[in-house]
Amino acid sequence: MASFKPSIMLNPIDGSHCASGEVHVIIGPMFAGKTTALLRRIRSEGNNGRSVAMIKSSKDTRYAIDSVETHDGIKFPCWALPDLTSFRSKLGDDAYEKLDVIGIDEAQFFEDLYDFCCKAADHDGKTVIVAGLDGDYLRRSFGSVLDVIPLAETVTKLSARCELCGKRAFFTLRKTGEKQTELIGGADVYMPVCRQHYVNVNVNGQVVIEAARSVLESHKIQRTNPSLRQIQLFNGCI
């Protein structure tokens, strides 16, 4: 029986060896905890003695410019960049060589995501952890996140909780009428929804959102003895 050998990459030019890297992808709708999962991984790597760095798109200025921040306020310092190609020059060659793990948040905003992951993992021996939306508000591929999946050792798809019924939510619903793909915002612009409510809202329009919200508020206030009509609306029968 052949013995197992550690994964080693051979440089075809000079014959030298370096440890091969890895790519891990975390996807899901908005409010699914992607950034929280990414920070958990990055902190775990750092606690294990590995050198880590975090990158986010400079387009995302919702919470802070120089840190990645979850919706509930957890922060981690980061490099805010317009593209990933500039990361090595910004960090410096010596610091980059010593780096073990690179986290990328809101990865859908980076057009050069695929090429960066290829080089960082295949040639530079880095572990790259990517977190981003797999789909836009129309449930179409968003950016290059899905292109990275064939490069990945692991892919984790997270779910949120449907804002209209509480079931597992895999889709992001836009509350406003803007049509551009890139529209950065939080709970004022987007909500996570299940399949049923994604379809219902897109068929019946904004009135469904408002009706369901009213029922949810009534349900919070009148937790005891809710009416049959409230129960029907709350369960999506609207």
Backbone as JSON, one array per atom type, in Angstrom:
{
  "sequence": "MASFKPSIMLNPIDGSHCASGEVHVIIGPMFAGKTTALLRRIRSEGNNGRSVAMIKSSKDTRYAIDSVETHDGIKFPCWALPDLTSFRSKLGDDAYEKLDVIGIDEAQFFEDLYDFCCKAADHDGKTVIVAGLDGDYLRRSFGSVLDVIPLAETVTKLSARCELCGKRAFFTLRKTGEKQTELIGGADVYMPVCRQHYVNVNVNGQVVIEAARSVLESHKIQRTNPSLRQIQLFNGCI",
  "N": [[0.85, -1.2, 0.0], [0.56, 2.19, -0.86], [2.26, 4.83, 0.75], [1.05, 7.74, 2.52], [1.76, 11.02, 1.5], [2.71, 14.31, 2.46], [1.06, 17.22, 1.1], [2.83, 18.73, -1.37], [4.13, 21.3, -3.39], [5.86, 21.51, -6.4], [8.12, 23.7, -7.75], [8.35, 24.35, -11.09], [10.39, 25.73, -12.31], [12.77, 26.25, -10.78], [12.97, 24.01, -9.25], [12.51, 24.06, -6.53], [10.68, 23.6, -3.43], [7.49, 24.28, -2.0], [5.01, 24.58, 0.55], [1.77, 23.61, -0.41], [-1.11, 25.67, -1.01], [-4.49, 26.48, 0.11], [-7.99, 26.78, -0.66], [-10.94, 28.07, 0.62], [-14.43, 28.43, 0.67], [-17.1, 30.48, 1.63], [-20.47, 30.92, 1.41], [-23.75, 32.41, 0.82], [-26.98, 34.0, 1.52], [-27.66, 37.51, 2.27], [-27.19, 38.48, 5.68], [-26.7, 35.97, 6.7], [-24.59, 35.28, 8.26], [-22.04, 35.13, 7.16], [-19.73, 36.77, 7.3], [-19.24, 36.61, 10.03], [-18.63, 33.85, 10.27], [-16.33, 33.82, 8.69], [-14.59, 35.51, 10.18], [-14.4, 33.98, 12.48], [-12.97, 31.78, 11.54], [-10.58, 33.03, 10.74], [-9.62, 34.09, 13.15], [-9.25, 31.74, 14.57], [-7.19, 30.57, 13.08], [-5.19, 32.45, 13.55], [-4.9, 32.18, 16.33], [-3.75, 29.73, 16.39], [-1.18, 30.23, 15.77], [-0.59, 31.06, 13.2], [0.16, 33.42, 10.61], [-2.01, 36.0, 9.75], [-4.2, 37.84, 7.53], [-6.68, 40.23, 6.61], [-8.92, 41.12, 4.01], [-11.06, 43.49, 2.47], [-13.5, 44.85, 0.19], [-12.99, 48.16, -0.95], [-15.26, 49.43, -1.65], [-17.2, 48.88, 0.19], [-18.36, 50.62, 2.69], [-20.05, 50.59, 4.84], [-19.93, 50.14, 7.66], [-17.28, 50.48, 8.76], [-14.13, 51.83, 7.62], [-11.55, 50.77, 7.78], [-11.79, 48.22, 8.8], [-13.2, 44.92, 8.99], [-16.53, 44.27, 9.67], [-19.14, 42.7, 11.42], [-22.76, 42.37, 11.16], [-23.67, 42.55, 13.74], [-21.76, 43.99, 15.06], [-19.13, 42.97, 15.57], [-15.66, 43.32, 15.13], [-12.73, 43.36, 12.95], [-9.45, 44.19, 12.07], [-8.57, 45.32, 8.75], [-7.47, 45.28, 5.27], [-8.66, 47.61, 3.09], [-9.43, 47.5, -0.17], [-9.43, 48.37, -3.7], [-9.05, 46.36, -5.5], [-7.78, 42.97, -5.66], [-5.32, 42.39, -6.68], [-3.53, 44.39, -6.01], [-2.84, 43.87, -3.41], [-0.47, 42.53, -2.51], [1.62, 44.37, -3.12], [0.82, 46.51, -1.54], [1.0, 45.43, 1.02], [3.66, 44.63, 1.1], [6.54, 42.84, 0.01], [8.11, 41.22, 1.77], [6.48, 40.95, 4.08], [4.31, 39.73, 2.89], [5.37, 37.27, 2.09], [5.71, 36.04, 4.56], [3.15, 35.62, 5.33], [0.42, 33.51, 6.15], [-2.37, 33.0, 6.0], [-5.14, 34.31, 4.25], [-7.96, 36.26, 4.47], [-10.95, 37.04, 2.74], [-13.47, 39.28, 2.54], [-16.87, 40.02, 1.52], [-16.57, 39.15, -1.13], [-17.69, 39.17, -3.64], [-17.38, 41.62, -4.83], [-14.91, 41.8, -5.99], [-13.35, 41.77, -9.0], [-11.08, 40.45, -9.82], [-10.93, 38.1, -8.38], [-10.8, 35.28, -8.93], [-8.3, 34.94, -10.29], [-6.58, 35.9, -8.31], [-6.96, 34.06, -6.19], [-6.07, 31.71, -7.42], [-3.3, 32.26, -7.82], [-2.43, 32.88, -5.2], [-2.99, 30.52, -3.71], [-2.11, 28.33, -5.34], [0.5, 28.97, -6.19], [1.76, 30.57, -4.26], [1.38, 29.33, -1.86], [-0.57, 30.01, 0.06], [-3.29, 29.97, 2.4], [-6.5, 30.66, 1.51], [-9.43, 32.21, 2.46], [-12.6, 32.71, 1.48], [-15.39, 34.81, 1.57], [-18.67, 35.52, 0.6], [-21.52, 36.75, -1.29], [-23.43, 34.38, -3.06], [-25.39, 34.78, -4.9], [-27.22, 37.45, -6.55], [-29.82, 39.94, -6.0], [-31.64, 39.07, -7.83], [-31.26, 36.41, -7.91], [-29.17, 35.56, -9.47], [-25.85, 34.66, -10.53], [-23.33, 36.31, -8.7], [-20.77, 38.48, -9.21], [-17.51, 37.0, -9.09], [-17.59, 34.91, -7.34], [-18.77, 32.31, -7.49], [-17.17, 31.27, -9.47], [-14.88, 30.58, -8.19], [-15.35, 28.28, -6.83], [-14.63, 25.77, -8.13], [-11.93, 25.78, -7.5], [-11.76, 25.27, -4.86], [-11.11, 23.67, -1.69], [-13.05, 23.32, 0.28], [-16.55, 24.13, 0.5], [-18.92, 26.11, 1.97], [-22.27, 26.61, 2.49], [-24.3, 28.94, 3.9], [-27.34, 29.66, 5.68], [-29.91, 32.12, 6.28], [-32.49, 33.53, 8.36], [-35.77, 33.63, 7.34], [-37.23, 36.75, 6.96], [-39.88, 37.15, 6.86], [-41.32, 34.89, 7.62], [-39.81, 33.25, 9.24], [-38.69, 30.83, 8.51], [-35.94, 28.85, 7.1], [-33.75, 30.84, 5.2], [-32.56, 31.33, 1.98], [-32.22, 33.19, 0.06], [-31.77, 36.57, -1.14], [-33.69, 39.41, -0.8], [-34.47, 42.4, -2.41], [-35.57, 45.45, -1.15], [-36.07, 47.85, -2.33], [-36.61, 49.85, -5.36], [-34.43, 50.02, -7.09], [-32.39, 48.95, -9.84], [-29.76, 48.26, -10.44], [-27.02, 45.93, -10.25], [-24.99, 46.06, -8.24], [-25.62, 47.36, -5.28], [-24.97, 48.68, -2.45], [-25.91, 48.06, 0.84], [-27.78, 47.72, 3.95], [-30.03, 46.35, 6.31], [-31.93, 48.16, 5.67], [-32.22, 48.04, 2.97], [-32.16, 45.4, 2.1], [-33.48, 42.06, 2.67], [-33.39, 38.77, 4.08], [-34.97, 35.92, 2.68], [-37.2, 33.06, 2.42], [-37.83, 30.55, -0.13], [-40.58, 30.53, -0.8], [-41.52, 33.08, 0.01], [-39.85, 34.71, -1.47], [-40.71, 34.22, -4.08], [-43.46, 34.93, -3.82], [-43.35, 37.68, -3.17], [-42.1, 38.74, -5.43], [-44.02, 38.21, -7.3], [-46.38, 39.4, -6.36], [-45.69, 41.86, -5.4], [-44.65, 44.85, -3.53], [-46.62, 45.16, -1.6], [-47.0, 42.75, -0.33], [-44.77, 42.46, 1.31], [-45.17, 44.59, 3.11], [-47.63, 43.82, 4.28], [-46.93, 41.39, 5.49], [-45.01, 42.27, 7.29], [-46.54, 43.82, 9.03], [-48.08, 41.84, 10.21], [-46.07, 40.36, 11.48], [-45.22, 42.24, 13.38], [-47.57, 42.46, 14.87], [-47.68, 39.91, 15.8], [-45.51, 39.87, 17.52], [-46.37, 41.63, 19.5], [-48.82, 40.55, 20.36], [-48.42, 37.86, 21.55], [-49.77, 35.87, 22.78], [-52.69, 33.91, 22.2], [-53.17, 34.45, 19.29], [-54.99, 35.56, 16.39], [-56.72, 33.51, 13.91], [-56.44, 34.53, 11.36], [-54.07, 36.03, 11.62], [-52.27, 33.95, 12.09], [-52.42, 32.58, 9.66], [-51.4, 34.52, 7.88], [-48.86, 34.92, 8.96], [-47.66, 32.47, 8.45], [-47.26, 32.59, 5.8], [-49.43, 32.51, 4.07], [-50.48, 34.48, 2.21]],
  "CA": [[0.0, 0.0, 0.0], [1.36, 3.41, -0.96], [2.18, 5.67, 1.94], [0.56, 9.09, 2.29], [2.79, 12.06, 1.56], [2.14, 15.65, 2.58], [0.88, 17.95, -0.15], [3.95, 19.6, -1.66], [4.11, 21.79, -4.75], [7.18, 21.63, -6.97], [8.29, 24.81, -8.67], [8.93, 23.76, -12.28], [11.49, 26.52, -12.83], [14.02, 26.08, -10.05], [12.97, 22.74, -8.54], [12.31, 24.23, -5.1], [9.4, 23.16, -2.94], [6.8, 25.09, -0.99], [3.75, 23.96, 0.94], [0.65, 24.06, -1.24], [-2.12, 26.43, -0.28], [-5.85, 25.97, 0.11], [-9.06, 27.77, -0.85], [-12.19, 27.71, 1.3], [-15.44, 29.39, 0.25], [-18.29, 30.6, 2.48], [-21.46, 31.65, 0.64], [-25.1, 32.46, 1.37], [-27.64, 35.29, 1.34], [-27.32, 38.51, 3.28], [-27.58, 38.21, 7.07], [-26.55, 34.54, 6.99], [-23.45, 35.09, 9.15], [-20.84, 34.81, 6.39], [-18.59, 37.49, 7.87], [-18.99, 36.01, 11.35], [-17.94, 32.59, 10.04], [-14.99, 34.14, 8.21], [-13.78, 36.01, 11.3], [-14.14, 32.86, 13.37], [-11.88, 31.0, 10.93], [-9.35, 33.83, 10.76], [-9.13, 34.15, 14.54], [-8.77, 30.41, 14.92], [-5.88, 30.41, 12.44], [-4.26, 33.3, 14.28], [-4.66, 31.58, 17.64], [-2.89, 28.56, 16.18], [0.17, 30.67, 15.47], [-0.4, 31.39, 11.78], [0.07, 34.83, 10.28], [-3.27, 36.19, 9.02], [-4.55, 39.18, 7.05], [-8.05, 40.31, 6.12], [-9.14, 42.09, 2.94], [-12.44, 43.72, 2.03], [-13.59, 45.82, -0.88], [-13.08, 49.56, -0.54], [-16.63, 49.89, -1.94], [-18.05, 48.64, 1.35], [-18.07, 51.57, 3.77], [-21.25, 50.63, 5.67], [-19.66, 50.17, 9.1], [-15.97, 51.07, 9.02], [-13.28, 51.81, 6.43], [-10.32, 49.99, 7.96], [-12.05, 46.96, 9.5], [-14.35, 44.1, 8.64], [-17.44, 44.3, 10.82], [-20.37, 41.95, 11.24], [-23.97, 43.16, 11.39], [-23.87, 42.76, 15.18], [-20.73, 44.85, 15.63], [-17.82, 42.36, 15.79], [-14.72, 43.94, 14.2], [-11.39, 42.82, 12.75], [-8.76, 45.12, 11.15], [-8.44, 44.77, 7.4], [-7.05, 46.11, 4.16], [-9.77, 47.95, 2.2], [-8.77, 47.66, -1.45], [-10.3, 48.35, -4.88], [-8.82, 45.09, -6.19], [-6.91, 42.06, -4.9], [-3.98, 42.36, -7.29], [-2.67, 45.37, -5.34], [-2.63, 43.52, -2.01], [0.93, 42.2, -2.21], [2.42, 45.59, -3.13], [0.43, 47.32, -0.38], [1.51, 44.78, 2.23], [5.12, 44.51, 1.02], [6.94, 41.48, -0.35], [8.58, 40.46, 2.94], [5.32, 40.63, 4.9], [3.48, 38.78, 2.14], [6.02, 35.96, 2.14], [5.51, 35.48, 5.89], [1.72, 35.47, 5.55], [-0.09, 32.15, 5.98], [-3.81, 32.93, 5.73], [-5.75, 35.54, 3.75], [-9.41, 36.26, 4.46], [-11.53, 38.01, 1.81], [-14.89, 39.48, 2.84], [-17.64, 40.64, 0.43], [-15.72, 38.78, -2.26], [-18.38, 39.38, -4.91], [-17.01, 42.92, -5.39], [-13.57, 41.76, -6.58], [-13.35, 41.18, -10.34], [-9.89, 39.61, -9.99], [-10.97, 37.1, -7.31], [-10.35, 33.97, -9.39], [-6.86, 34.97, -10.55], [-5.87, 36.07, -7.04], [-7.0, 32.8, -5.46], [-5.18, 30.78, -8.12], [-1.9, 32.57, -7.55], [-2.14, 32.81, -3.76], [-3.03, 29.14, -3.24], [-1.34, 27.41, -6.18], [1.91, 29.35, -6.37], [2.35, 31.21, -3.08], [1.19, 28.48, -0.69], [-1.42, 30.66, 1.06], [-4.68, 29.53, 2.62], [-7.39, 31.78, 1.22], [-10.8, 31.96, 2.91], [-13.42, 33.65, 0.74], [-16.78, 34.91, 2.01], [-19.4, 36.45, -0.25], [-22.83, 36.37, -1.81], [-23.39, 33.53, -4.24], [-26.36, 35.3, -5.86], [-27.7, 38.8, -6.32], [-31.23, 40.0, -5.6], [-32.4, 38.35, -8.86], [-30.82, 35.02, -7.79], [-28.19, 35.28, -10.5], [-24.47, 34.66, -10.05], [-22.88, 37.65, -8.34], [-19.33, 38.59, -9.27], [-16.73, 35.81, -9.44], [-17.56, 34.0, -6.2], [-19.04, 30.93, -7.93], [-16.05, 30.82, -10.3], [-13.81, 30.1, -7.32], [-15.72, 26.99, -6.25], [-13.79, 24.66, -8.63], [-10.59, 25.86, -6.91], [-11.86, 25.19, -3.4], [-11.13, 22.43, -0.92], [-14.35, 23.23, 0.95], [-17.55, 25.15, 0.22], [-19.94, 26.13, 3.02], [-23.4, 27.51, 2.2], [-25.03, 29.28, 5.11], [-28.69, 30.19, 5.49], [-30.39, 33.08, 7.26], [-33.86, 33.25, 8.77], [-36.68, 34.45, 6.54], [-37.74, 37.87, 7.74], [-41.34, 37.19, 6.77], [-41.99, 33.74, 8.24], [-38.94, 32.58, 10.19], [-38.09, 29.62, 7.97], [-34.58, 29.04, 6.6], [-33.73, 31.74, 4.05], [-31.39, 31.15, 1.11], [-32.24, 34.2, -0.98], [-31.74, 37.96, -0.7], [-34.73, 40.2, -1.44], [-34.24, 43.84, -2.37], [-36.8, 46.14, -0.77], [-36.22, 49.09, -3.1], [-36.86, 49.67, -6.79], [-33.23, 50.15, -7.9], [-32.18, 47.78, -10.68], [-28.36, 47.92, -10.64], [-26.6, 44.74, -9.5], [-24.27, 46.49, -7.05], [-26.27, 48.38, -4.46], [-24.52, 48.34, -1.11], [-26.83, 48.48, 1.88], [-28.03, 46.78, 5.03], [-31.41, 45.93, 6.51], [-32.82, 49.15, 5.06], [-32.32, 47.77, 1.54], [-32.28, 43.97, 1.82], [-33.92, 41.13, 3.7], [-33.3, 37.37, 3.7], [-36.29, 35.3, 2.58], [-37.29, 31.69, 1.95], [-38.25, 30.47, -1.53], [-41.98, 30.89, -0.92], [-41.73, 34.52, 0.08], [-39.16, 35.34, -2.6], [-41.62, 34.12, -5.23], [-44.68, 35.69, -3.55], [-43.09, 39.12, -3.23], [-41.81, 39.12, -6.8], [-45.26, 38.1, -8.07], [-47.45, 40.27, -5.85], [-45.18, 43.2, -5.17], [-44.26, 45.38, -2.22], [-47.72, 45.06, -0.64], [-46.82, 41.52, 0.44], [-43.79, 42.76, 2.35], [-45.79, 45.43, 4.13], [-48.64, 43.03, 4.99], [-46.25, 40.41, 6.35], [-44.36, 43.0, 8.38], [-47.59, 44.19, 9.98], [-48.43, 40.63, 10.94], [-44.95, 40.03, 12.37], [-45.27, 43.16, 14.5], [-48.72, 42.07, 15.68], [-47.34, 38.65, 16.45], [-44.61, 40.18, 18.63], [-47.13, 42.3, 20.55], [-49.86, 39.66, 20.86], [-47.85, 36.52, 21.48], [-50.76, 34.92, 23.28], [-53.99, 33.86, 21.54], [-53.25, 35.16, 18.02], [-56.14, 35.19, 15.57], [-56.46, 32.58, 12.82], [-55.95, 35.31, 10.22], [-52.67, 36.33, 11.87], [-51.49, 32.73, 11.91], [-52.35, 32.3, 8.23], [-50.49, 35.47, 7.26], [-47.52, 34.68, 9.46], [-47.13, 31.28, 7.81], [-47.03, 32.83, 4.38], [-50.65, 32.32, 3.27], [-50.93, 35.85, 1.88]],
  "C": [[0.88, 1.24, 0.0], [1.18, 4.25, 0.29], [1.72, 7.06, 1.57], [1.71, 10.07, 2.43], [2.12, 13.42, 1.68], [2.05, 16.34, 1.23], [2.0, 18.95, -0.34], [3.87, 20.03, -3.11], [5.54, 22.01, -5.23], [7.2, 22.8, -7.93], [8.99, 24.3, -9.91], [10.14, 24.51, -12.8], [12.79, 26.2, -12.11], [14.05, 24.8, -9.22], [12.75, 22.85, -7.06], [10.89, 23.81, -4.73], [8.8, 24.21, -2.0], [5.49, 24.39, -0.67], [2.63, 24.5, 0.07], [-0.38, 24.77, -0.39], [-3.48, 25.76, -0.35], [-6.8, 27.13, -0.18], [-10.32, 27.24, -0.19], [-13.21, 28.82, 1.02], [-16.65, 29.32, 1.19], [-19.29, 31.47, 1.72], [-22.82, 31.63, 1.34], [-25.71, 33.82, 1.13], [-27.15, 36.3, 2.36], [-27.89, 38.09, 4.63], [-27.52, 36.73, 7.43], [-25.37, 34.26, 7.93], [-22.16, 34.74, 8.43], [-19.6, 35.48, 6.98], [-18.24, 36.95, 9.24], [-18.22, 34.7, 11.21], [-16.51, 32.82, 9.56], [-14.09, 34.61, 9.34], [-13.45, 34.9, 12.28], [-12.97, 32.01, 12.85], [-10.55, 31.74, 11.03], [-8.76, 33.88, 12.17], [-8.6, 32.81, 15.0], [-7.39, 30.16, 14.33], [-4.83, 31.23, 13.19], [-3.91, 32.74, 15.65], [-3.78, 30.34, 17.56], [-1.49, 28.94, 15.7], [0.44, 31.01, 14.02], [-0.58, 32.89, 11.57], [-1.14, 35.07, 9.37], [-3.42, 37.65, 8.58], [-5.95, 39.13, 6.48], [-8.14, 41.41, 5.07], [-10.65, 42.26, 2.75], [-12.41, 44.75, 0.91], [-13.7, 47.23, -0.33], [-14.45, 50.15, -0.87], [-17.53, 49.8, -0.7], [-17.64, 49.53, 2.51], [-19.24, 51.65, 4.76], [-20.94, 50.83, 7.14], [-18.34, 50.87, 9.43], [-15.1, 50.93, 7.77], [-12.14, 50.82, 6.59], [-10.55, 48.71, 8.76], [-13.23, 46.25, 8.88], [-15.23, 44.05, 9.87], [-18.71, 43.53, 10.49], [-21.57, 42.86, 11.51], [-24.23, 43.41, 12.87], [-22.66, 43.4, 15.86], [-19.38, 44.24, 15.93], [-16.85, 42.86, 14.72], [-13.4, 43.18, 14.11], [-10.69, 43.76, 11.76], [-8.52, 44.49, 9.79], [-7.79, 45.78, 6.46], [-8.27, 46.35, 3.28], [-9.18, 48.32, 0.85], [-9.77, 47.67, -2.61], [-10.18, 47.06, -5.68], [-7.85, 44.26, -5.36], [-5.48, 42.05, -5.41], [-3.02, 43.3, -6.56], [-2.29, 44.97, -3.92], [-1.16, 43.29, -1.68], [1.8, 43.46, -2.16], [2.09, 46.49, -1.94], [1.03, 46.75, 0.9], [3.03, 44.78, 2.27], [5.53, 43.06, 0.82], [7.34, 40.64, 0.87], [7.39, 40.04, 3.82], [4.43, 39.61, 4.2], [4.07, 37.37, 2.2], [5.78, 35.27, 3.48], [4.03, 35.17, 6.18], [1.27, 34.04, 5.27], [-1.53, 32.12, 5.47], [-4.33, 34.3, 5.31], [-7.26, 35.38, 3.76], [-9.93, 37.35, 3.53], [-13.02, 38.11, 2.1], [-15.56, 40.24, 1.69], [-16.92, 40.4, -0.9], [-16.37, 39.03, -3.61], [-17.99, 40.7, -5.58], [-15.64, 42.91, -6.07], [-13.6, 41.03, -7.92], [-12.17, 40.23, -10.55], [-9.8, 38.5, -8.95], [-10.38, 35.76, -7.76], [-8.83, 33.95, -9.58], [-6.07, 35.1, -9.25], [-5.82, 34.76, -6.27], [-6.09, 31.76, -6.09], [-3.72, 31.02, -7.72], [-1.56, 32.37, -6.08], [-2.06, 31.37, -3.28], [-2.09, 28.24, -4.02], [0.15, 27.7, -6.19], [2.57, 29.92, -5.12], [2.13, 30.42, -1.79], [0.31, 29.07, 0.4], [-2.75, 29.91, 1.21], [-5.57, 30.75, 2.45], [-8.81, 31.38, 1.63], [-11.68, 33.08, 2.35], [-14.84, 33.64, 1.29], [-17.51, 35.91, 1.13], [-20.76, 35.91, -0.64], [-22.66, 35.46, -3.02], [-24.34, 34.04, -5.31], [-26.76, 36.72, -5.53], [-29.19, 38.78, -5.99], [-32.16, 39.34, -6.63], [-32.05, 36.86, -8.88], [-29.94, 34.61, -8.97], [-26.79, 35.34, -9.89], [-23.98, 36.08, -9.85], [-21.36, 37.68, -8.33], [-18.69, 37.27, -9.66], [-16.72, 34.76, -8.34], [-17.78, 32.55, -6.65], [-17.92, 30.39, -8.81], [-14.94, 30.21, -9.47], [-14.1, 28.7, -6.78], [-14.9, 25.82, -6.82], [-12.37, 24.66, -8.07], [-10.58, 25.41, -5.46], [-11.76, 23.78, -2.85], [-12.48, 22.23, -0.23], [-15.25, 24.39, 0.52], [-18.64, 25.03, 1.29], [-21.04, 27.11, 2.62], [-24.22, 27.69, 3.46], [-26.44, 29.76, 4.75], [-28.98, 31.21, 6.57], [-31.77, 32.64, 7.72], [-34.77, 34.2, 8.0], [-37.32, 35.53, 7.41], [-39.27, 37.9, 7.77], [-42.03, 36.01, 7.42], [-41.12, 32.97, 9.22], [-38.33, 31.28, 9.7], [-36.67, 29.9, 7.49], [-34.62, 29.85, 5.3], [-32.43, 31.54, 3.27], [-31.27, 32.24, 0.06], [-32.28, 35.59, -0.37], [-32.77, 38.75, -1.5], [-34.39, 41.68, -1.3], [-35.56, 44.55, -2.12], [-37.08, 47.37, -1.63], [-36.37, 48.79, -4.58], [-35.63, 49.79, -7.66], [-32.93, 48.84, -8.63], [-30.71, 47.4, -10.84], [-27.97, 46.73, -9.76], [-25.93, 45.12, -8.19], [-25.0, 47.65, -6.39], [-25.98, 48.04, -3.01], [-25.48, 48.91, -0.08], [-27.01, 47.4, 2.92], [-29.5, 46.41, 5.09], [-32.4, 46.94, 5.95], [-33.08, 48.86, 3.59], [-32.63, 46.31, 1.25], [-32.9, 43.21, 2.99], [-33.72, 39.7, 3.19], [-34.69, 36.74, 3.69], [-36.17, 33.84, 2.12], [-37.77, 31.7, 0.49], [-39.69, 30.95, -1.71], [-42.19, 32.4, -0.93], [-40.95, 35.27, -0.99], [-40.09, 35.36, -3.81], [-42.86, 34.98, -5.02], [-44.46, 37.19, -3.71], [-42.84, 39.55, -4.67], [-43.04, 39.02, -7.7], [-46.24, 39.19, -7.66], [-46.98, 41.65, -5.45], [-44.96, 43.58, -3.72], [-45.35, 45.22, -1.17], [-47.59, 43.81, 0.22], [-45.84, 41.74, 1.58], [-44.44, 43.55, 3.48], [-46.82, 44.67, 4.94], [-47.98, 42.06, 5.96], [-45.57, 41.1, 7.52], [-45.37, 43.37, 9.46], [-47.98, 43.0, 10.84], [-47.33, 40.24, 11.92], [-44.95, 40.94, 13.59], [-46.42, 42.82, 15.44], [-48.42, 40.8, 16.46], [-46.41, 38.89, 17.65], [-45.38, 40.77, 19.81], [-48.14, 41.35, 21.19], [-49.38, 38.21, 20.74], [-48.82, 35.46, 21.97], [-52.05, 35.06, 22.51], [-54.07, 34.67, 20.25], [-54.45, 34.68, 17.23], [-55.74, 34.23, 14.47], [-55.9, 33.32, 11.62], [-54.48, 35.66, 10.39], [-51.8, 35.1, 11.63], [-51.35, 32.42, 10.42], [-51.37, 33.23, 7.54], [-49.05, 35.19, 7.67], [-46.86, 33.47, 8.8], [-47.01, 31.41, 6.3], [-48.26, 32.69, 3.52], [-51.24, 33.7, 2.94], [-50.78, 36.06, 0.4]]
}
